[in-house]
């Protein structure tokens, strides 16, 4: 598969603080790639080096199969974490302005804008000022403005921040459809659950270091076999005290449990039965959040 973006041992420091410490990954064309990690992990700095906003101290960035060139950035759409729209402009005028910056003529821009407005449920708001829109609606306007020139590579920095669940789902659908058209999406986020539903390939970053990367299915397979789901009555919090239990996430009567690699589910169940009335216990695929926490601990 053709790699549309590649980073090789990219590093960046600020006044002695290491922001990015040798990150390497590749992004196949026609995929959704998750650049994942908590706030402050180095994701935004990495994106800025990809886009030549910042120069890396060392390492290299390749785009479209060659060392990145200035002209390549015209084939990229970028939605930064810091949003910026002209509040007094109407939605339509704002999008026409963004299209004009990209060199798109008005007639062509209108032809591109109309279906996007309908798909994003913004058609009735086309003549309203930006300041009249909710934060989620404004973010949808910015996403549309980012894709009007049909970029081959779309880079989004925390696009789900501040969105309600309905708009998060709409964004997920829009980005998945964009990928299905043969485009490539790089998604930077700390939201593991949405990333898990969307991404084909991931790179998990912690404290500026890439602690885990690869195809999502392969990553999960590598961490499989030690995650369990238990539904029971009783004090589920006591599961945390059982030797070999690394993580417990409790929702109602259900606990999702991650064991240490050398531990076994049968031992967990035997130790839990004396204080819980267990209704269901089964092995399951670990979540991306569980994998990330374990990978960070392994790296420490």
Secondary structure, 3 states (H helix, E strand, C coil): CCEEEEEEEEEEEECCEEEEEEEEEEEECCCEEEEECCCCCCHHHHHHHHCCCCCCCEEEEEECCEECCHHHHHHEEEECCCCCCCCCCEHHHHHHHHHHHCCCCHHHHHHHHHHHHHHCCCHHHCCCEHHHCCHHHHHHHHHHHHHCCCCCEEEEECCCCCCCHHHHHHHHHHHHHHHHCCCEEEEEECCHHHHHHHCCEEEEEECCEEEEEEEHHHHHHHCCCCEEEEEEEECHHHHHHCCCEEEEEEECCEEEEEECCCCCHHHHHHHHHCCEEEEEEEECCCCHHHHHHHHHHHHC
